[in-house]
Amino acid sequence: MTNRWRKTLAAVFAAVTVAVTGCSAGGGDDFSFVSPDGQVDIYYEGEQRQKLPELAGEDLFDPDKRIAASDFEGQVLVINLWGQWCGPCRAEAPELQKLYEETKDDGVAVLGIDVREHDRSAPQDFVRDRGLTYPSIYDPSGRSLVNLSGYPRTAVPSTIVVDRQGRVAAVFLRALLASDLRPLVDRLVAEEAA
């Protein structure tokens, strides 16, 4: 394949991606994900922040209980996509637990979304073995994420941080330490809820 042909294909792919993302954004008020220049740490400030669309699903331990991001209204919410099969998630989960324990009294919540697991017992064991006390949605198919326009649902682990007003303040498409998240979370805790 010639270099010119590759450039043409890349340009066509980029144009289609922009068109699809723009068409799927809907009313314009809800969050529509775009990764500028392939960044893995994306921050949104002030008017750039858009409302997180509804994310909801079954509780990992109780299929009759439904968990929704909106259950955490007025709190800073850290949403983490994970799977027990994911190596980086094994190191990240205790870090998220640490962040949760250090900040929950300040109005910070952590919500996991367990994806691509077709047997509840493995992720349940993962949570118990690591002493994770924050809730997780059990979502083998990724259905809870369908409202996230443009979001790469296959990026695991990844984390979405939501401010007290329910708007997306940051997206991380990589594994994180508590120390990576703490400065942002502290800043969002200090912001006033509208």
Backbone bond lengths (Angstrom), bond angles and torsions (degrees), N, CA, C in turn:
res aa  C-N    CA-C-N  psi(-1)  N-CA   C-N-CA  omega(-1)  CA-C   N-CA-C  phi
1 M - - - 1.457 - - 1.532 107.63 -
2 T 1.297 117.01 131.63 1.459 120.95 -177.47 1.521 110.44 -76.69
3 N 1.306 115.00 158.69 1.464 121.37 179.10 1.528 111.25 -61.72
4 R 1.330 116.12 -39.07 1.472 120.62 179.14 1.531 110.74 -62.83
5 W 1.324 116.53 -42.45 1.462 121.83 179.39 1.533 110.35 -63.51
6 R 1.323 117.42 -41.97 1.467 121.67 177.70 1.523 111.17 -60.98
7 K 1.341 116.31 -43.29 1.467 120.13 179.40 1.529 110.79 -63.96
8 T 1.333 116.34 -40.07 1.471 120.30 178.54 1.525 110.37 -63.44
9 L 1.338 116.93 -45.59 1.465 120.60 178.22 1.527 111.25 -61.82
10 A 1.317 117.60 -41.64 1.468 121.38 178.89 1.520 110.73 -62.74
11 A 1.328 117.29 -41.41 1.466 120.99 179.69 1.530 110.78 -65.68
12 V 1.327 116.81 -42.47 1.471 120.85 178.75 1.528 109.41 -63.89
13 F 1.321 117.87 -45.24 1.460 122.05 179.03 1.524 110.63 -59.75
14 A 1.315 117.35 -44.61 1.472 121.19 179.60 1.519 111.00 -62.44
15 A 1.329 117.35 -42.80 1.468 120.84 179.80 1.520 111.35 -64.59
16 V 1.340 116.74 -41.64 1.470 120.29 178.65 1.514 110.02 -65.33
17 T 1.317 118.04 -42.19 1.463 121.75 179.13 1.518 110.93 -60.05
18 V 1.318 117.47 -45.44 1.463 121.31 179.17 1.524 110.34 -63.65
19 A 1.318 117.10 -43.33 1.471 120.60 -179.59 1.516 111.42 -64.13
20 V 1.334 117.41 -45.09 1.459 120.71 -179.58 1.519 110.16 -64.60
21 T 1.324 117.46 -44.97 1.459 120.40 179.33 1.514 110.75 -61.53
22 G 1.322 118.22 -43.78 1.455 121.56 179.55 1.514 112.39 -64.16
23 C 1.332 117.66 -37.91 1.470 120.99 -178.73 1.512 111.58 -73.10
24 S 1.309 118.05 -30.42 1.460 120.01 -174.76 1.518 112.62 -88.43
25 A 1.320 118.17 -1.60 1.455 120.51 -175.75 1.516 112.64 -71.97
26 G 1.308 119.34 -20.03 1.458 121.36 175.87 1.506 111.33 72.87
27 G 1.340 116.49 -130.22 1.452 122.54 -172.63 1.507 114.79 -71.84
28 G 1.313 119.60 -12.60 1.444 120.67 177.06 1.522 114.59 92.32
29 D 1.335 118.38 -14.10 1.458 120.26 179.83 1.519 111.82 -87.93
30 D 1.334 117.64 -29.08 1.451 121.52 -178.27 1.528 110.38 -82.06
31 F 1.319 114.43 154.64 1.452 123.13 -178.74 1.525 111.26 -60.12
32 S 1.322 116.61 132.37 1.444 123.99 174.34 1.521 107.05 -128.95
33 F 1.317 116.70 114.72 1.456 121.44 -172.41 1.519 112.43 -77.74
34 V 1.316 115.26 134.59 1.459 123.70 170.60 1.526 106.28 -141.93
35 S 1.320 117.00 134.81 1.459 121.48 178.21 1.521 108.57 -104.07
36 P 1.345 117.15 96.42 1.466 119.14 -178.04 1.525 111.57 -60.56
37 D 1.316 115.29 125.86 1.466 121.76 177.83 1.522 113.04 54.10
38 G 1.325 117.73 28.84 1.457 121.39 176.89 1.518 114.62 72.24
39 Q 1.317 118.18 21.32 1.469 121.19 -179.93 1.523 110.67 -61.95
40 V 1.329 116.88 150.26 1.459 121.88 177.20 1.527 112.09 -107.69
41 D 1.324 117.79 -13.76 1.466 123.68 173.40 1.525 106.33 -119.31
42 I 1.331 116.81 109.56 1.459 121.10 -176.22 1.517 108.60 -120.94
43 Y 1.334 116.44 124.54 1.465 122.11 -179.62 1.526 109.53 -112.52
44 Y 1.325 115.01 143.88 1.463 121.64 178.28 1.525 107.61 -122.18
45 E 1.319 116.11 129.94 1.462 121.00 -178.74 1.515 110.48 -117.89
46 G 1.308 116.63 147.06 1.461 123.08 172.36 1.510 114.12 47.34
47 E 1.326 115.92 -119.27 1.465 122.28 -175.97 1.532 113.07 -69.17
48 Q 1.322 117.47 -14.76 1.466 120.46 177.05 1.525 111.44 -69.84
49 R 1.306 116.58 -24.31 1.461 120.19 -177.18 1.520 110.84 -71.73
50 Q 1.322 114.30 132.08 1.461 121.16 178.28 1.516 109.39 -118.27
51 K 1.313 115.00 153.99 1.459 121.75 -177.93 1.526 110.65 -64.11
52 L 1.325 115.32 134.77 1.459 120.74 174.58 1.520 108.55 -70.38
53 P 1.334 118.38 125.59 1.465 118.72 176.34 1.534 109.47 -68.48
54 E 1.305 116.18 165.97 1.465 119.86 -177.78 1.526 111.04 -61.34
55 L 1.327 114.94 128.82 1.459 123.22 173.20 1.520 105.87 -122.03
56 A 1.304 117.89 124.04 1.461 120.36 -178.19 1.520 109.51 -153.75
57 G 1.332 115.06 156.37 1.457 120.30 177.32 1.510 110.89 -177.47
58 E 1.327 114.97 -175.73 1.466 121.93 -178.69 1.520 111.26 -72.19
59 D 1.318 115.41 141.65 1.459 121.54 172.36 1.535 108.55 -63.31
60 L 1.324 116.94 139.86 1.459 121.93 -178.85 1.523 112.24 -56.67
61 F 1.335 117.05 -37.85 1.461 120.60 -175.63 1.523 113.86 -97.59
62 D 1.316 118.51 -18.88 1.461 121.56 -176.32 1.528 109.87 -134.49
63 P 1.338 117.82 98.12 1.461 120.48 -176.79 1.529 113.74 -62.96
64 D 1.327 117.24 -15.68 1.472 120.40 177.88 1.522 112.55 -86.85
65 K 1.326 116.62 -8.04 1.465 121.01 -179.51 1.523 109.35 -103.28
66 R 1.312 115.98 133.31 1.465 121.77 179.54 1.528 108.55 -105.04
67 I 1.322 116.04 136.23 1.459 122.37 176.42 1.525 107.37 -116.04
68 A 1.326 116.28 137.46 1.466 120.99 178.21 1.519 109.17 -132.72
69 A 1.317 116.08 149.05 1.465 120.29 175.27 1.522 110.26 -58.73
70 S 1.327 116.32 -32.47 1.466 120.25 -179.75 1.536 112.57 -66.78
71 D 1.330 117.95 -14.77 1.468 121.33 175.42 1.528 111.05 -64.07
72 F 1.314 117.01 -17.31 1.463 122.16 -174.78 1.529 111.61 -108.19
73 E 1.319 115.85 25.57 1.463 122.13 -179.26 1.532 110.61 -53.58
74 G 1.330 115.74 136.77 1.458 121.44 179.09 1.516 114.05 84.47
75 Q 1.338 117.46 -3.21 1.459 121.67 178.27 1.528 109.48 -110.29
76 V 1.312 116.06 159.29 1.460 120.56 167.66 1.523 104.96 -77.18
77 L 1.317 117.16 128.40 1.459 121.12 -175.27 1.526 110.70 -120.06
78 V 1.323 115.05 126.81 1.459 122.82 176.41 1.530 106.39 -106.28
79 I 1.333 116.50 113.16 1.463 122.10 -178.59 1.521 107.77 -106.14
80 N 1.338 115.61 124.93 1.456 119.95 -175.82 1.523 110.88 -122.68
81 L 1.346 116.25 124.21 1.462 121.62 173.31 1.513 107.74 -86.24
82 W 1.329 116.11 127.87 1.451 120.35 -175.80 1.530 110.98 -147.81
83 G 1.321 115.11 169.43 1.454 123.09 172.48 1.516 108.40 -154.73
84 Q 1.307 117.49 143.79 1.468 119.91 -178.96 1.524 110.73 -67.03
85 W 1.316 117.79 -19.67 1.453 123.78 179.45 1.533 112.12 -79.44
86 C 1.327 117.16 -8.76 1.462 123.82 -173.11 1.529 110.37 -93.74
87 G 1.335 117.02 115.17 1.465 121.15 -179.01 1.514 114.32 -54.76
88 P 1.347 119.62 -51.74 1.459 119.99 179.44 1.539 113.02 -61.15
89 C 1.329 117.32 -28.36 1.475 120.41 178.99 1.525 110.98 -65.91
90 R 1.316 116.88 -31.06 1.468 121.07 -179.62 1.526 110.93 -64.43
91 A 1.322 116.73 -35.93 1.466 120.63 177.47 1.526 111.31 -81.93
92 E 1.322 116.99 -32.21 1.458 121.38 -175.24 1.532 112.88 -75.30
93 A 1.319 117.98 -37.04 1.471 121.45 -174.82 1.531 113.22 -55.17
94 P 1.329 120.29 -47.35 1.469 119.36 177.47 1.533 112.49 -63.16
95 E 1.327 117.03 -29.76 1.462 121.14 177.38 1.533 110.47 -67.73
96 L 1.328 116.59 -40.53 1.462 120.40 177.90 1.526 110.47 -68.04
97 Q 1.332 116.81 -36.95 1.469 120.21 175.91 1.526 109.96 -62.55
98 K 1.320 116.69 -42.71 1.466 121.39 178.04 1.528 110.42 -60.05
99 L 1.328 116.91 -47.45 1.462 121.24 178.31 1.524 110.05 -59.04
100 Y 1.333 116.65 -45.41 1.460 121.53 180.00 1.532 111.26 -59.53
101 E 1.316 117.17 -48.03 1.469 120.79 -179.31 1.521 111.88 -62.90
102 E 1.328 116.94 -37.90 1.469 120.92 -177.54 1.527 112.89 -75.83
103 T 1.332 118.57 -22.19 1.467 119.79 -170.74 1.532 115.07 -123.47
104 K 1.324 118.92 -5.36 1.472 119.58 -174.96 1.519 112.61 -61.34
105 D 1.327 117.41 -32.60 1.469 120.07 178.18 1.524 112.39 -72.37
106 D 1.325 116.90 -12.88 1.465 122.27 177.76 1.532 112.03 -94.28
107 G 1.334 116.63 3.43 1.464 119.42 179.78 1.514 113.85 92.05
108 V 1.342 116.40 31.61 1.455 121.14 178.05 1.527 108.43 -111.69
109 A 1.318 116.34 134.01 1.456 121.85 176.94 1.522 108.99 -121.80
110 V 1.316 115.43 150.69 1.463 122.01 174.51 1.523 106.79 -120.02
111 L 1.323 116.01 134.27 1.459 122.39 178.06 1.520 108.28 -130.26
112 G 1.325 116.41 121.31 1.455 120.87 175.84 1.515 110.51 -90.38
113 I 1.317 115.99 151.64 1.464 121.71 170.37 1.527 106.12 -128.33
114 D 1.333 115.14 105.72 1.457 122.15 -178.47 1.527 108.75 -82.45
115 V 1.322 116.77 119.76 1.465 121.35 -175.46 1.526 111.63 -118.99
116 R 1.326 114.39 156.94 1.467 124.71 174.36 1.524 113.15 57.99
117 E 1.317 116.62 37.97 1.471 122.54 175.36 1.526 106.62 -117.67
118 H 1.313 118.13 126.41 1.461 118.94 -178.44 1.521 112.20 -106.85
119 D 1.314 116.18 10.28 1.466 122.12 175.80 1.521 106.79 -142.42
120 R 1.314 117.01 116.15 1.470 121.84 -176.59 1.527 113.52 -60.43
121 S 1.303 118.05 -26.90 1.467 119.56 -171.84 1.537 112.29 -64.15
122 A 1.321 118.45 -37.52 1.470 120.01 -178.57 1.534 111.33 -65.16
123 P 1.345 120.60 -50.36 1.460 118.35 178.27 1.538 112.69 -68.25
124 Q 1.325 117.44 -30.04 1.472 119.27 175.81 1.521 110.29 -63.70
125 D 1.338 116.83 -43.28 1.471 120.77 176.53 1.523 110.48 -62.80
126 F 1.317 117.07 -41.03 1.465 122.60 178.03 1.527 110.40 -56.02
127 V 1.325 116.91 -47.76 1.468 122.47 -178.88 1.532 110.17 -65.02
128 R 1.332 116.97 -47.30 1.475 120.81 -179.40 1.523 111.50 -63.48
129 D 1.344 116.87 -46.08 1.468 121.28 -177.10 1.520 112.40 -62.32
130 R 1.324 117.45 -29.06 1.461 121.30 -178.42 1.525 112.71 -98.86
131 G 1.321 117.03 -0.24 1.462 120.84 178.18 1.520 113.21 65.05
132 L 1.341 116.94 34.57 1.461 120.59 -179.20 1.529 109.20 -77.19
133 T 1.326 116.72 127.72 1.468 120.49 -177.72 1.521 113.04 -109.85
134 Y 1.321 117.81 -7.64 1.463 119.14 176.11 1.535 108.68 -81.48
135 P 1.339 117.72 151.84 1.460 120.29 -175.72 1.522 112.84 -75.45
136 S 1.334 114.60 158.21 1.456 121.10 175.01 1.521 109.70 -136.43
137 I 1.317 114.45 143.15 1.456 122.53 171.21 1.525 107.15 -86.54
138 Y 1.328 115.84 135.44 1.463 120.93 174.82 1.524 107.45 -93.90
139 D 1.328 116.67 114.20 1.460 120.51 -171.72 1.529 110.83 -142.58
140 P 1.338 117.67 74.30 1.468 119.05 -176.55 1.520 113.95 -59.32
141 S 1.322 118.18 -31.99 1.467 120.39 -176.28 1.528 113.68 -92.77
142 G 1.336 118.33 -11.00 1.460 120.83 -177.63 1.520 113.23 81.00
143 R 1.331 117.35 15.86 1.474 121.37 -178.30 1.519 113.33 -60.93
144 S 1.324 117.48 -32.76 1.471 119.70 -177.78 1.524 111.66 -63.66
145 L 1.329 116.36 -18.86 1.464 121.37 -175.38 1.528 113.20 -97.24
146 V 1.328 116.78 2.21 1.461 120.35 -173.95 1.529 112.72 -60.13
147 N 1.315 118.52 -27.84 1.465 121.37 -179.92 1.525 113.65 -79.99
148 L 1.321 117.13 -8.04 1.468 120.79 179.59 1.525 109.47 -83.96
149 S 1.292 116.74 92.22 1.454 122.84 -177.78 1.527 111.35 -59.91
150 G 1.328 115.28 123.29 1.453 120.80 175.30 1.516 115.78 78.26
151 Y 1.340 118.02 -4.48 1.465 119.71 -175.69 1.526 110.51 -72.81
152 P 1.331 117.57 133.27 1.471 119.97 -179.42 1.530 110.64 -76.61
153 R 1.317 116.33 91.97 1.468 121.30 -174.42 1.522 112.66 -66.08
154 T 1.306 117.27 -11.31 1.461 119.87 178.26 1.531 111.41 -91.65
155 A 1.315 117.93 -3.58 1.469 121.32 179.33 1.530 108.78 -80.24
156 V 1.333 114.80 99.56 1.461 121.18 -178.15 1.518 107.51 -130.41
157 P 1.335 118.63 125.13 1.455 125.88 -0.88 1.529 111.35 -79.22
158 S 1.300 114.26 155.17 1.462 121.06 169.57 1.520 107.95 -149.60
159 T 1.323 115.59 158.45 1.463 120.46 -172.93 1.520 109.99 -138.34
160 I 1.326 115.14 137.02 1.459 123.11 175.97 1.528 106.60 -117.23
161 V 1.319 117.12 128.88 1.468 120.79 178.32 1.528 107.85 -111.06
162 V 1.337 114.52 127.78 1.462 122.00 -174.31 1.527 109.01 -115.09
163 D 1.337 116.87 135.46 1.469 120.03 -179.65 1.535 110.86 -78.77
164 R 1.324 116.44 177.45 1.469 121.85 -176.95 1.524 112.60 -63.45
165 Q 1.314 116.69 -19.34 1.467 121.08 179.82 1.530 112.11 -91.39
166 G 1.323 116.88 5.18 1.457 120.63 178.12 1.511 113.97 80.25
167 R 1.343 117.04 20.81 1.465 121.84 -179.47 1.528 109.85 -107.49
168 V 1.321 115.97 145.81 1.458 120.84 -179.82 1.527 109.28 -71.85
169 A 1.339 115.62 122.14 1.460 121.90 -179.57 1.534 112.00 -101.45
170 A 1.332 116.68 -24.84 1.469 119.76 -179.62 1.516 109.83 -163.86
171 V 1.339 114.48 154.16 1.458 122.79 173.39 1.525 106.89 -133.75
172 F 1.329 115.62 134.99 1.460 121.45 177.68 1.520 107.83 -124.18
173 L 1.310 116.87 122.67 1.458 121.98 -179.43 1.530 109.95 -103.40
174 R 1.318 114.78 48.74 1.469 121.28 -178.87 1.521 108.55 -161.42
175 A 1.319 116.30 168.76 1.465 121.26 175.30 1.527 109.17 -71.42
176 L 1.333 115.72 146.59 1.460 121.30 -175.87 1.519 112.15 -127.73
177 L 1.318 114.92 157.10 1.454 122.95 168.69 1.527 107.66 -102.55
178 A 1.316 116.80 160.00 1.470 120.46 175.87 1.525 109.64 -56.72
179 S 1.327 116.63 -37.86 1.466 120.42 -178.95 1.525 112.73 -67.95
180 D 1.338 118.02 -23.01 1.468 120.93 175.14 1.521 110.37 -69.86
181 L 1.326 116.40 -37.89 1.465 122.18 -174.44 1.520 113.37 -88.61
182 R 1.306 117.68 -28.17 1.463 121.32 -170.07 1.530 114.45 -57.33
183 P 1.339 120.69 -45.75 1.473 118.70 179.62 1.535 112.81 -60.50
184 L 1.327 117.20 -41.34 1.462 120.76 178.47 1.522 110.72 -66.10
185 V 1.317 117.11 -47.29 1.460 121.29 -179.45 1.529 110.54 -60.38
186 D 1.319 117.43 -44.20 1.474 120.37 178.89 1.527 111.11 -61.21
187 R 1.325 116.60 -40.97 1.467 120.26 179.07 1.528 110.57 -64.87
188 L 1.322 117.11 -40.91 1.470 120.90 -179.83 1.527 111.26 -70.07
189 V 1.316 117.45 -34.61 1.466 121.11 176.59 1.528 109.25 -62.17
190 A 1.323 116.41 -37.71 1.475 120.63 -177.94 1.524 112.84 -73.48
191 E 1.329 117.34 -20.75 1.461 120.19 178.99 1.526 110.03 -70.63
192 E 1.307 116.03 147.04 1.453 120.27 178.46 1.514 110.12 -82.27
193 A 1.319 116.10 140.25 1.460 120.88 174.73 1.531 108.31 -77.75
194 A 1.314 116.31 139.99 1.470 119.47 -179.41 1.512 111.02 -78.06
